[in-house]
Amino acid sequence: MDLYFDNAATTKLSERALQAYSDTARLFWGNPSSVHRLGLEARRKLDEERSAIARLMGIPSSSLFFTSGATESIAAVISSLLFTTPGKIIISRIEHEAVASWLPVLRQHGWKTEELRAKGGFVSAEELRAALTPDTKLVAIMAVNNVTGAIEPIEELVRTVREYEKEGRRRIFFFSDSVQALGKVEYSPEKLGIDGASFSGHKINGPRGIGMLYLRNPSAFRPLAPAGGQEKGKRGGTENLPAISALRAAAEEWLSDQAEKNAKAAERKAMIVEALRSCGYDLISPEHSSPYIISFSSLLPSEVYTRMLSDRGVYASSGSACSNNAKGEGEKILLGMGVRPDTASRAVRISLSNSTTDEEIEGLIAVINELRDAR
């Protein structure tokens, strides 16, 4: 039996989401921008799906925009800085490459950049306060780390920025990559007071190629390339209505009875953590972390250990799957939180989903114990 534990990289498309995709593709194939009957029907469907997802997330539908994924959502926000006079951008050292890779581009255009430490996996409000300057225009701190699952103190960080704004009188855009937060931890962009957030459908049993951008104040946001003016001018290109419907169906599944599902995930995580510790492995994920992500250090190089798992039908990740194509990027995040280089080089990430079963947990633990006995 295949045991899939790489859900932080991508999740399996749910049957309900697949059905929603198929139904919408078959019944609403008109372009939502067209003014004929088929187009108007597609437009109504698009508006209904947007409103449904926004209700699930507890945000106004006017604040929700559909993109091709979190990477595009992030790019839309950060690239928009190129319209403005250069200032300063602050991110953390544990940001996903979708955020961090923009720093060289901004520096080429005269921007000052600063990467905050994340000792133990968490960004300090005190260090953020010390980094803020009168020319700071954007702060980007992820909500939940994709490698360790660390839940960042976003509310405190936002409050720090807002208090500084009162002194400097300049509005600072607070952005949060929230891909690993939606449906997996208690999270509300509205309540947190952030200005923008990115989300991805395929992390919650939705399809790939569909994501969302939350904008607290859409009128204040000017995209670098509005193209055809779709999504109220915030993201050009014909909307992927079937994928949007599938995302809505997936979100309904993930966000219903969320507290109960998260509690179950926490129980399963605790079982895995106990097995890892009994084998003498060091846990990298901090205590205050997502119930869906476990990062630990094996006794072998991460690539060797994950290959041994794969040979036994267990599929996990060496660090961040999104970073494995660029050598060293997976370790970069761990080093940014203060993990020793030798520990980071042996890091393995196990990640769960709501479709993970108790039988799969038992199978994983059996393989972990088998590898311990084999060494």
Secondary structure as GFF3:
##gff-version 3
##sequence-region A 1 375
A	DSSP	beta_strand	3	4	.	.	.	ID=ss1
A	DSSP	alpha_helix	15	27	.	.	.	ID=ss2
A	DSSP	alpha_helix	37	57	.	.	.	ID=ss3
A	DSSP	three_ten_helix	61	63	.	.	.	ID=ss4
A	DSSP	beta_strand	64	67	.	.	.	ID=ss5
A	DSSP	alpha_helix	70	79	.	.	.	ID=ss6
A	DSSP	three_ten_helix	80	83	.	.	.	ID=ss7
A	DSSP	beta_strand	88	92	.	.	.	ID=ss8
A	DSSP	alpha_helix	97	100	.	.	.	ID=ss9
A	DSSP	alpha_helix	103	108	.	.	.	ID=ss10
A	DSSP	beta_strand	112	116	.	.	.	ID=ss11
A	DSSP	three_ten_helix	119	121	.	.	.	ID=ss12
A	DSSP	alpha_helix	125	131	.	.	.	ID=ss13
A	DSSP	beta_strand	136	140	.	.	.	ID=ss14
A	DSSP	alpha_helix	154	168	.	.	.	ID=ss15
A	DSSP	beta_strand	173	177	.	.	.	ID=ss16
A	DSSP	alpha_helix	189	192	.	.	.	ID=ss17
A	DSSP	beta_strand	196	200	.	.	.	ID=ss18
A	DSSP	three_ten_helix	201	203	.	.	.	ID=ss19
A	DSSP	beta_strand	211	215	.	.	.	ID=ss20
A	DSSP	three_ten_helix	218	220	.	.	.	ID=ss21
A	DSSP	three_ten_helix	231	233	.	.	.	ID=ss22
A	DSSP	alpha_helix	241	255	.	.	.	ID=ss23
A	DSSP	alpha_helix	258	278	.	.	.	ID=ss24
A	DSSP	beta_strand	282	283	.	.	.	ID=ss25
A	DSSP	beta_strand	293	297	.	.	.	ID=ss26
A	DSSP	alpha_helix	302	311	.	.	.	ID=ss27
A	DSSP	beta_strand	314	315	.	.	.	ID=ss28
A	DSSP	three_ten_helix	321	323	.	.	.	ID=ss29
A	DSSP	alpha_helix	329	336	.	.	.	ID=ss30
A	DSSP	alpha_helix	341	344	.	.	.	ID=ss31
A	DSSP	beta_strand	347	351	.	.	.	ID=ss32
A	DSSP	alpha_helix	358	374	.	.	.	ID=ss33
###
